[in-house]
Amino acid sequence: MLIYLGCSAVAVFLAALLLLHSGGTSALAVAHLVFAVAIVPLIFAAISHFVPVLTRSRSAGRTLLLAPLLLQLTGLLVFLAFIGEAPERALHAAAGSTLLLTLVFTGWLTLRARATIGRPHPGWRWYLLAMVFLATAMLLVPAMSWWPDLRPALRLLHLHLNTLGFIGLSALGTLQVLLPTVLRDPDASAAERLRSQLLLAAGGVLAVAVGAAFWLPLALAGALMLLAVTLRTGLSWLQRYRWRTLLLDGTAAALFAALSGFLLVISFGAAHALGVLEGRDAVPAFVVIFLLPLVSGALSQLLPVWYRPGKRTPARDRMQNALREGGVLRSLLLMVGGVLLLLGISDGLWLAAVAMLSFVITLIRSLLLARESHRAS
């Protein structure tokens, strides 16, 4: 299931880039394709993988692991509604289904944390607040129809609670645990950072979302709060691992690029709010400069673990090494492409397409290598 969701997310990314290049599908529809069909199900699956580790408990049950598949179906319904192939009420049905699954997942997450022997790792609270933001964003979908005069403001709330709230908090919470795992150098200070930064990060998300909808100064204050969290994380990485370590490992470079991309998205978003830059390509830029390096880096580390669960083996190491190849160059292409999009230059999509095609080839090679190793053993 986890392998399928990872590979399907990459396929959706490629499809989205092709749709944007063709110009026949609205950017809004493509954005919902990426978020609802690829990212949201994949994050749910990743949370189901990490929470048992953070709470030192058993793996998630098979029934719960079906939730990402149901989310994919609701996401497909959302995409069909945005391209005119499904009625508008389908959006309400999809939002209601997503809300229900989010509440179920939140309940499971809370029960696991409470049942932990000792104190659970503080990373679980980032997932909890991410779920709260997603649930709130889903409640805003029917609200847009009930109060049409408030639709522009509610749409901005929905957008920021999804991107910065659900996706952003999930990613920032995961990155601080995942990067030390990639570099096989546990960071004891990560737990304290996660514990101390959570309220600042959540407050920043809420301030940006409410401020973007109703009062610009509040949004700018929220952006500063998120910048503080992101910068502190990045600086702690640089102090511990140094530039060379972060940039010469393909997987670490992708994760560091994702954190840097999030920093740039927040910075350029503030410039857009002040009228310094246009925000026409803000959502595609968010995907290219943040989500693509995040997903490619995470899959480079996690896919071999999902493919060969249990103890670390030479076969798993070979698969991870194969996925690391080209990671530095891909991250560079995604960063440059994302910056071009943030500047309003749509040609940045071509660089993203090249980077993702490279990752697909690497992904296929690693799976073939894993299959050969399995047959040999």
Residue pairs with C-beta under 8 A, 6 or more apart in sequence:
1 45
1 65
1 68
1 69
2 45
2 49
2 302
2 306
3 303
3 306
3 307
5 41
5 42
5 45
5 68
5 72
6 42
6 45
6 295
6 299
6 302
6 303
6 306
7 363
8 37
8 38
8 72
9 38
9 39
9 41
9 42
9 295
10 295
10 296
10 299
10 356
10 359
10 360
10 363
12 33
12 34
12 37
12 38
13 34
13 38
13 287
13 291
13 292
13 295
13 356
14 353
14 356
14 357
14 360
15 33
16 30
16 33
16 34
16 38
16 287
17 349
17 352
17 353
17 356
18 353
19 25
19 29
19 30
19 33
20 27
20 30
20 284
20 349
21 349
21 350
21 353
25 83
26 82
26 83
27 283
27 284
28 82
29 79
29 82
29 83
30 284
31 283
31 284
31 287
32 75
32 78
32 79
32 82
33 75
33 79
34 287
34 291
35 75
35 162
35 163
35 167
36 71
36 74
36 75
36 76
36 78
36 79
36 94
37 72
37 75
37 76
37 79
38 75
39 167
39 291
39 295
40 71
40 75
40 98
40 134
40 166
41 68
41 69
41 71
41 72
41 75
42 68
42 295
43 130
43 166
43 167
43 170
44 67
44 68
44 71
44 101
44 105
45 65
45 68
46 170
46 174
46 298
46 302
47 105
47 109
47 127
47 170
48 60
48 64
48 65
48 67
48 68
49 60
49 302
49 306
50 123
50 127
50 174
50 177
51 57
51 60
51 109
51 112
51 124
51 127
52 58
52 59
52 60
52 112
53 121
54 120
54 121
54 123
54 124
54 177
55 112
55 113
55 115
55 116
55 120
55 121
55 124
56 116
56 117
56 118
56 120
57 112
57 115
57 116
60 108
64 104
64 105
64 108
67 101
67 104
67 105
70 97
70 101
71 98
71 101
74 93
74 94
74 97
74 98
75 94
77 86
77 90
77 93
77 94
78 90
78 91
78 94
80 86
80 90
81 87
81 88
81 90
81 91
81 94
88 145
91 141
92 141
92 142
92 145
94 141
95 138
95 139
95 141
95 142
96 138
96 142
98 134
98 138
99 135
99 138
99 139
102 131
102 134
102 135
102 138
103 135
105 131
106 128
106 131
106 132
106 135
109 124
109 127
109 128
109 131
110 128
112 120
112 124
113 120
113 124
113 125
113 128
121 177
121 191
121 194
122 191
122 194
122 195
122 198
123 173
123 174
123 176
123 177
123 191
123 194
125 194
125 198
126 169
126 170
126 172
126 173
126 174
126 194
126 198
126 201
127 169
127 170
127 173
129 165
129 169
129 198
129 202
130 165
130 166
130 167
130 169
130 170
130 173
131 166
133 161
133 162
133 165
133 166
133 169
133 205
134 161
134 162
134 165
134 166
136 161
136 165
137 157
137 158
137 161
137 162
137 165
137 166
140 154
140 157
140 158
140 161
141 158
143 150
143 154
144 150
144 151
144 154
144 155
144 158
147 154
153 213
153 214
154 213
156 209
156 212
156 213
157 209
157 210
157 212
157 213
159 212
159 283
160 205
160 208
160 209
160 212
160 213
161 205
161 209
163 283
163 286
164 204
164 205
164 208
164 209
164 226
165 205
165 206
165 209
167 291
168 201
168 205
168 226
168 262
169 201
169 202
169 205
171 258
171 262
171 290
171 294
172 201
172 229
172 230
172 233
172 259
172 262
173 194
174 298
175 233
175 255
175 258
175 259
175 294
176 187
176 190
176 193
176 194
176 233
177 190
178 255
178 298
178 301
179 187
179 237
179 241
179 252
179 255
179 256
180 186
180 187
180 190
181 301
182 249
182 251
182 252
182 255
182 297
182 301
183 241
183 245
183 249
183 252
185 240
185 241
187 236
187 240
189 236
189 240
193 232
193 233
193 236
197 229
197 232
197 233
200 225
200 228
200 229
201 225
201 226
201 229
203 222
203 225
204 222
204 223
204 224
204 225
204 226
204 228
204 229
205 222
205 226
206 222
207 218
207 219
207 221
207 222
207 225
208 219
208 222
208 223
208 226
208 269
209 222
210 218
210 219
210 222
211 217
211 218
211 219
211 220
211 221
211 222
212 219
212 273
216 273
219 270
219 273
220 270
220 273
220 274
223 266
223 267
223 269
223 270
223 273
226 266
227 263
227 266
227 267
230 259
230 262
230 263
230 266
231 263
233 259
234 256
234 259
234 260
234 263
237 246
237 256
237 259
238 246
241 252
245 252
246 252
246 253
246 256
247 253
247 256
247 328
248 328
249 324
249 327
250 300
250 323
250 324
250 325
250 326
250 327
250 328
250 330
250 331
251 297
251 300
251 301
251 320
251 323
251 324
251 327
252 297
253 297
253 327
253 328
253 331
254 293
254 294
254 296
254 297
254 300
254 327
254 330
254 331
255 293
255 294
255 297
255 298
256 331
257 289
257 293
257 297
257 331
257 332
257 334
257 335
258 290
258 291
258 293
258 294
258 297
260 335
261 289
261 290
261 293
261 294
261 334
261 335
261 338
262 290
264 289
264 338
264 339
264 342
265 282
265 285
265 286
265 289
265 290
265 342
268 277
268 282
268 285
268 342
269 279
269 282
271 277
272 278
272 279
272 282
277 342
277 343
277 344
278 344
280 344
281 341
281 342
281 344
281 346
281 348
282 342
284 341
284 349
285 338
285 339
285 341
285 342
285 348
288 334
288 337
288 338
288 341
288 348
288 349
288 352
289 334
289 335
289 337
289 338
289 339
289 341
289 342
290 338
292 334
292 352
292 355
292 356
293 330
293 331
293 334
293 335
296 327
296 330
296 355
296 356
296 359
297 327
297 331
299 323
299 363
300 320
300 323
300 324
300 327
301 320
301 323
303 319
303 323
303 363
303 366
304 316
304 317
304 319
304 320
304 323
304 366
304 370
305 316
307 316
307 319
307 367
307 370
308 315
308 316
308 319
308 370
315 370
315 373
315 374
315 377
318 369
318 370
318 373
319 366
319 369
319 370
319 373
322 362
322 365
322 366
322 369
323 362
323 363
323 366
325 362
326 358
326 359
326 362
329 355
329 358
330 355
330 358
330 359
331 355
333 351
333 352
333 354
333 355
333 358
334 351
334 352
334 355
336 348
336 351
337 348
337 349
337 350
337 351
337 352
337 355
338 348
338 352
339 348
340 346
340 347
340 348
340 351
341 348
341 349
